[in-house]
Amino acid sequence: MSTATAPAAAPAARKPATMAQALRQALHDALADDPRVHVLGEDVGTLGGVFRITDGLTKEFGPDRVTDTPLAEAGILGTAVGMAMYGLRPVVEMQFDAFAYPALEQLISHVARMRNRTRGAMPLPITIRVPYGGGIGGVEHHSDSSEAYYLHTPGLHVVTPATVADAYGLLRASIASDDPVVFLEPKRLYWSKADWSADAPQSVPPLGRAAVRRDGRSATLITYGPSVPVCLEAAEAGRQEGWDLEVVDLRSLVPFDDETVCASVRRTGRAVVVHESSGFGGAGAEIAARITERCFHHLEAPVLRVAGFDIPYPPPMLERYHLPGVDRVLDAVARLQWEVN
Amino acid sequence: MAHLSPPSPAAAGPAKRSARPAAKPPESSGSGHTPPPGWHARIDPAPLLPEPEPYRLLGTPAARDLDPALLCRLYEELVRGRRYNRQATALTQQGRLAVYPSSTGQEACQVAAALALRPQDWLFPSYRDTLAVVARGVDPVEALTLLRGDWHTGYDPRARHVAPLCTPLATQLPHAVGLAHAARLAGDDTVALAMVGDGGTSEGDFHEALNFAAVWRAPVVFLIQNNGFAISVPLEKQTAAPSLAHKAVGYGMPGRLVDGNDAPAVHQVLTEAIERARTGGGPTLVEAVTYRIDAHTNADDATRYREAAEVEAWRAHDPIDLLERELRDRNLIDDARTKAVADGAEELAARLREEMNADPVLDPMELFDHVYADQTAQLREQAAQLRAELDAEEDR
């Protein structure tokens, strides 16, 4: 992967950029704009992060702003809490989804609760970046989809981009937020490309607003992060079956954009929720329940879920059998009781 | 006897500690072997070692040099603290506090910690450290909010630089490190003092906090109150270390071992550690050997796991008695003064009773106010639901 991004003085031509580059640019610009922003984590300094998201930042901003920490996730997040208590805005990197678990106690018992505990006196503006999800051929502990653990914890925002532009905009918005944000980066989209200019990044979207990525009238596919491209591909393929599928990219699981989701489902009358994490007790269960509660009289069929199986994440040579793909999505669409009407 | 015997007054350890020792230059082991490539001795562990016995001032010749004003202040706070503990425990029996983890017997650590700090410093207390919080200047009623249960934290942490009383063990230690680190980066003259118990030293966050602090040379002081028990589990089931203070050596910071019932000794050791942190010397781990005279909380029965004789031995090593003896020997206090101090403590207790006997003002709608900076649409819906439930309750 390329480690070079356009320097600030470069011309503002829109050219292909990867999600990784956009994320790096967001960190760069946040560090440049606000001296309170600090980046810390394992290997984020000299190496530039194992995914190179922090490439060159310690050189430009110094090791006090972009800091290689000891290898201890609870310590990283715990010290970030103290830094935020002193008025800084730490951005911490958890190297991989499954390596973030040692920090769960700090996250659940302190990060998520400090504002509430102190009656608003001590908010914690911390961004926790977590590379997540599979599809990269990772060995055990490198491919978990951990969003359900986070979204069940009141006090946290849970955000995940699916496009290059959103990677920049949502990360900037997360760092600017006065609340803690778990920022889930879909690893397999790190190298996805789009025309995007580092010098004229789009306006930062507010957290908590979904985006309709594809308009359609037959049914709504509701998804996020790494499954957004899968759903867009499924929607294209679905045209041959005569389905005109709408695709909603949630962008933010917390806060949840009921408005956009319900408006779409009320229009199409059918909904499939798609994510690669296990289905049982997952985000899709919550989303399906919310749609059923709010849109019941508009529904032509039960809300279906397409998800990874309820198994520990498989070894890399078997992961393609686990991850929802176009066929599994279209099979679900086919089960939306079309024959009744 | 399950726990350590009270420290002997004879053990007056080294008092002067200054900057971190320089690394020894690489040298041949003399064994004829060549060390692995890149290996060299990092720092000499010997100067990091704690005192062989808990450091004592009271009852030693060094006590004669102690500032009378400081001794009197410590005494006053100890007496107030003891009374506060007793009143708070009584309030649990009357149902006015949900629970109270008393620090009776540990008042010297509580008071010395608070008084050693300067206004710009920060205190990171655990749930048993309400006294330290009060001695630091937080309102005595607001300090009990967590244990009364009308909210989680009743005071603004920034007002007195006191973090919320922390319940999950040792998890406040990395916060102290991060805050101290941030202060150092800002060039501020701020030190963080974090309090933890003997049980808390077994937690992973204790290890991670000490490691980060040492690597970052953060201006932070860790105070372990080794009160002998983690609820019911005695120290020998908690650690096989020579002492808890010895753990410092593994992180590359000095350990100090002090008699936790000797208030001037604890105050002096903490003041030295704070000064060391302030001047760039990095963190210090202090183990104060003390004893939890009361049960874990009002809900605990300590007779199930310890002998009365052990408690009595510690009662004979009482922090207030030790200090009062010194004050009387030096004619710094008389009966009139002790009565005045006791009367002041009674006034504090009376105020606690009065304020705690009034029902707290509760606003259930506030439950939704401090979850996020801006209420989410979902929380607005849920707030409306609770509002409707409350209205229906009123109509009934």
Boltz contact constraints between the chains, C-beta under 6 A:
constraints:
  - contact:
      token1: [A, 64]
      token2: [B, 185]
      max_distance: 6.0
  - contact:
      token1: [A, 70]
      token2: [B, 211]
      max_distance: 6.0
  - contact:
      token1: [A, 70]
      token2: [B, 212]
      max_distance: 6.0
  - contact:
      token1: [A, 70]
      token2: [B, 215]
      max_distance: 6.0
  - contact:
      token1: [A, 72]
      token2: [B, 208]
      max_distance: 6.0
  - contact:
      token1: [A, 74]
      token2: [B, 205]
      max_distance: 6.0
  - contact:
      token1: [A, 74]
      token2: [B, 208]
      max_distance: 6.0
  - contact:
      token1: [A, 75]
      token2: [B, 174]
      max_distance: 6.0
  - contact:
      token1: [A, 75]
      token2: [B, 208]
      max_distance: 6.0
  - contact:
      token1: [A, 75]
      token2: [B, 212]
      max_distance: 6.0
  - contact:
      token1: [A, 78]
      token2: [B, 174]
      max_distance: 6.0
  - contact:
      token1: [A, 79]
      token2: [B, 174]
      max_distance: 6.0
  - contact:
      token1: [A, 79]
      token2: [B, 177]
      max_distance: 6.0
  - contact:
      token1: [A, 79]
      token2: [B, 178]
      max_distance: 6.0
  - contact:
      token1: [A, 79]
      token2: [B, 212]
      max_distance: 6.0
  - contact:
      token1: [A, 81]
      token2: [B, 175]
      max_distance: 6.0
  - contact:
      token1: [A, 81]
      token2: [B, 178]
      max_distance: 6.0
  - contact:
      token1: [A, 82]
      token2: [B, 175]
      max_distance: 6.0
  - contact:
      token1: [A, 82]
      token2: [B, 178]
      max_distance: 6.0
  - contact:
      token1: [A, 82]
      token2: [B, 179]
      max_distance: 6.0
  - contact:
      token1: [A, 83]
      token2: [B, 178]
      max_distance: 6.0
  - contact:
      token1: [A, 83]
      token2: [B, 182]
      max_distance: 6.0
  - contact:
      token1: [A, 85]
      token2: [B, 179]
      max_distance: 6.0
  - contact:
      token1: [A, 86]
      token2: [B, 179]
      max_distance: 6.0
  - contact:
      token1: [A, 86]
      token2: [B, 182]
      max_distance: 6.0
  - contact:
      token1: [A, 86]
      token2: [B, 183]
      max_distance: 6.0
  - contact:
      token1: [A, 88]
      token2: [B, 182]
      max_distance: 6.0
  - contact:
      token1: [A, 109]
      token2: [B, 168]
      max_distance: 6.0
  - contact:
      token1: [A, 115]
      token2: [B, 370]
      max_distance: 6.0
  - contact:
      token1: [A, 116]
      token2: [B, 370]
      max_distance: 6.0
  - contact:
      token1: [A, 116]
      token2: [B, 371]
      max_distance: 6.0
  - contact:
      token1: [A, 117]
      token2: [B, 152]
      max_distance: 6.0
  - contact:
      token1: [A, 117]
      token2: [B, 153]
      max_distance: 6.0
  - contact:
      token1: [A, 117]
      token2: [B, 164]
      max_distance: 6.0
  - contact:
      token1: [A, 118]
      token2: [B, 153]
      max_distance: 6.0
  - contact:
      token1: [A, 119]
      token2: [B, 370]
      max_distance: 6.0
  - contact:
      token1: [A, 120]
      token2: [B, 370]
      max_distance: 6.0
  - contact:
      token1: [A, 121]
      token2: [B, 156]
      max_distance: 6.0
  - contact:
      token1: [A, 122]
      token2: [B, 157]
      max_distance: 6.0
  - contact:
      token1: [A, 154]
      token2: [B, 371]
      max_distance: 6.0
  - contact:
      token1: [A, 155]
      token2: [B, 371]
      max_distance: 6.0
  - contact:
      token1: [A, 178]
      token2: [B, 373]
      max_distance: 6.0
  - contact:
      token1: [A, 179]
      token2: [B, 372]
      max_distance: 6.0
  - contact:
      token1: [A, 179]
      token2: [B, 373]
      max_distance: 6.0
  - contact:
      token1: [A, 255]
      token2: [B, 376]
      max_distance: 6.0
